[in-house]
Amino acid sequence: MKRALMVIDVQNEYFTGALPITYPSGHLSNIARVMDVATTQGIPVIVAQHTFTQSDTPFFKRHTAEWQLHPEVADRSYDLLIEKNYPGCFTGTELEAWLKEREIDTLVIAGYMSHMCCDTTARQAMHLGLKVEFLSDATGTLAVSNTAGSVSAEEMHRSILVAQQMMISTVLSTEEWIDRVMVPTSPNAPRLSEDKALA
């Protein structure tokens, strides 16, 4: 299994802008943590930054403060930055080619919003034949109300996780994912017996 970590749209719009993420607790610190673990384990990190190009759209306008990556992501190392204009990170970007070139077969999903860009990207990845790991507490969302109805942030997030686990992704907590990817340290690595070592 060869993984890449996809960190989606961790931008100021979701903190100081019009779309504050409210659920689950600890989402940002978990995103930072999985980025650090990925880096130490040699897992490539891809960061997506959303831009709306329509002049009348009030969110994610290029070069505004809200469009900028949150410092917790911007100040960490990553291998690829893609700018996207649609919910799916594969649409109109170099992501698919970049993954194929590196023979990556598993995409790990973190970031925002769990019901929109994270969900869409996970589905795109599965359709392309990739395995998907969807991080339950390193993704997040907010309450939504529109002409179709209203849903709380907790309900929205939980329903997405349940749907993802059905056929699309393996849903994991940050702790579970870290346990999967951590390479054993040298004291725990298999060692030759004394006889073999002296042979």
C-alpha positions in Angstrom: 0.0 0.0 0.0 1.4 3.4 -1.0 -0.4 6.3 0.5 -0.7 10.1 0.0 -2.4 12.4 2.5 -4.9 14.8 0.9 -5.4 17.9 3.0 -8.5 19.7 1.6 -9.3 23.4 1.9 -7.9 24.2 5.3 -8.4 27.9 4.7 -9.2 30.8 6.9 -12.8 31.0 5.5 -13.6 28.1 7.8 -12.2 29.9 10.9 -12.5 33.6 10.6 -14.8 33.8 7.5 -18.4 33.0 6.7 -18.2 29.2 7.1 -16.9 28.3 10.6 -16.4 24.6 11.1 -18.1 23.5 14.3 -17.8 19.7 14.4 -16.1 17.5 15.5 -14.0 19.0 18.2 -10.2 19.0 17.7 -10.4 18.8 13.9 -7.7 21.3 13.2 -5.2 19.8 15.7 -5.8 16.4 14.2 -5.2 17.7 10.7 -1.9 19.1 11.9 -1.0 15.9 13.6 -1.6 13.7 10.6 0.4 16.0 8.4 3.3 15.7 10.9 3.0 11.9 11.0 2.8 11.7 7.2 6.0 13.7 6.9 7.9 11.6 9.4 6.7 8.4 7.7 7.6 9.5 4.2 3.9 9.7 3.1 3.5 12.5 0.5 1.2 15.4 1.6 -1.0 17.2 -0.9 -2.7 20.4 0.0 -5.8 21.7 -1.9 -6.8 25.3 -1.8 -10.3 26.2 -3.1 -10.9 29.3 -5.3 -14.2 30.6 -6.6 -13.7 32.4 -9.8 -17.1 33.9 -10.1 -17.0 37.6 -9.2 -20.4 37.4 -7.3 -19.4 34.6 -5.0 -18.8 35.7 -1.5 -16.5 32.9 -0.5 -12.9 31.8 -1.3 -12.0 34.8 -3.4 -8.4 34.6 -4.5 -5.9 36.7 -2.5 -8.3 37.6 0.3 -7.4 36.8 3.9 -10.1 34.2 4.1 -8.8 32.4 0.9 -5.4 31.9 2.5 -4.4 28.6 3.9 -4.7 28.4 7.7 -1.3 28.8 9.3 -1.4 25.3 10.8 -1.3 24.0 7.3 0.6 26.8 5.5 3.5 26.5 8.0 3.9 22.8 7.5 5.7 21.0 4.7 3.8 19.5 1.8 4.7 18.0 -1.5 2.1 19.4 -3.8 -0.3 22.4 -3.7 -3.3 22.3 -6.0 -5.8 25.1 -6.6 -9.2 23.8 -7.4 -12.5 25.4 -8.4 -14.9 22.5 -7.8 -15.7 20.3 -4.9 -13.7 17.3 -6.3 -9.9 17.7 -6.0 -9.4 15.7 -9.2 -11.5 18.1 -11.4 -9.4 20.4 -13.4 -6.2 19.7 -11.5 -3.0 17.6 -11.9 -3.9 15.4 -9.0 -4.6 12.2 -10.9 -1.5 12.4 -13.0 0.6 13.2 -9.9 -0.6 10.2 -8.0 -0.2 7.8 -11.0 3.3 9.0 -11.6 4.2 8.1 -8.1 2.3 4.8 -8.2 0.2 5.8 -5.2 -2.8 3.5 -4.6 -4.3 4.9 -1.4 -5.6 8.4 -0.8 -6.1 9.6 2.8 -8.8 12.3 3.2 -8.5 15.1 5.8 -9.9 18.7 5.8 -13.1 20.4 4.9 -16.0 20.1 4.5 -16.7 16.5 5.2 -20.0 16.6 3.3 -18.8 18.5 0.3 -15.2 18.5 -0.9 -14.0 15.6 1.2 -17.0 13.4 0.3 -16.7 14.3 -3.4 -12.9 13.7 -3.6 -13.2 10.4 -1.8 -15.9 9.3 -4.3 -13.8 10.4 -7.2 -10.8 8.5 -5.9 -12.8 5.3 -5.5 -14.1 5.7 -9.1 -10.5 5.9 -10.3 -9.6 2.6 -8.6 -7.8 4.1 -5.5 -8.3 2.9 -2.0 -9.5 5.6 0.3 -9.0 6.2 4.0 -11.4 8.9 5.4 -10.3 10.4 8.7 -13.3 10.9 10.9 -11.9 13.4 13.3 -9.5 15.2 10.9 -12.4 16.2 8.7 -15.2 18.6 9.7 -18.4 20.4 8.8 -21.0 22.9 10.0 -24.8 23.1 10.4 -26.6 23.6 7.1 -30.0 25.1 6.4 -31.5 25.7 3.0 -34.7 25.2 1.0 -34.3 21.4 1.3 -34.2 21.5 5.1 -31.9 21.8 8.0 -29.3 19.5 9.5 -26.9 19.9 12.5 -23.2 19.7 12.0 -23.1 16.5 14.0 -25.8 14.8 12.0 -24.2 15.9 8.7 -20.8 14.6 9.7 -22.0 11.3 11.0 -24.2 10.6 8.0 -21.2 11.2 5.7 -19.0 8.9 7.7 -21.7 6.2 7.6 -22.1 6.6 3.8 -18.4 6.6 3.2 -17.9 3.4 5.2 -20.5 1.5 3.1 -18.6 1.1 -0.1 -16.3 4.0 -0.7 -13.8 4.5 2.1 -12.3 2.9 5.2 -13.3 5.4 7.9 -10.6 5.8 10.6 -10.0 8.0 13.6 -6.7 9.9 13.7 -5.4 7.5 16.3 -6.4 4.4 14.3 -4.7 5.9 11.2 -1.5 6.7 13.0 -1.4 3.2 14.4 -1.7 1.9 10.8 1.1 3.9 9.3 3.7 4.1 12.0 6.8 2.1 11.1 8.1 0.2 14.1 11.2 1.7 15.7 14.5 -0.1 15.5 14.3 -1.6 19.1 11.2 -3.5 18.0 12.4 -4.5 14.6 13.2 -8.2 14.0 16.8 -9.1 14.8 19.1 -12.0 13.8 19.8 -14.6 16.5 23.2 -14.4 18.1 24.3 -17.6 16.2 23.3 -16.1 12.8 24.8 -12.8 13.6 28.2 -14.5 14.3 28.0 -16.8 11.3 
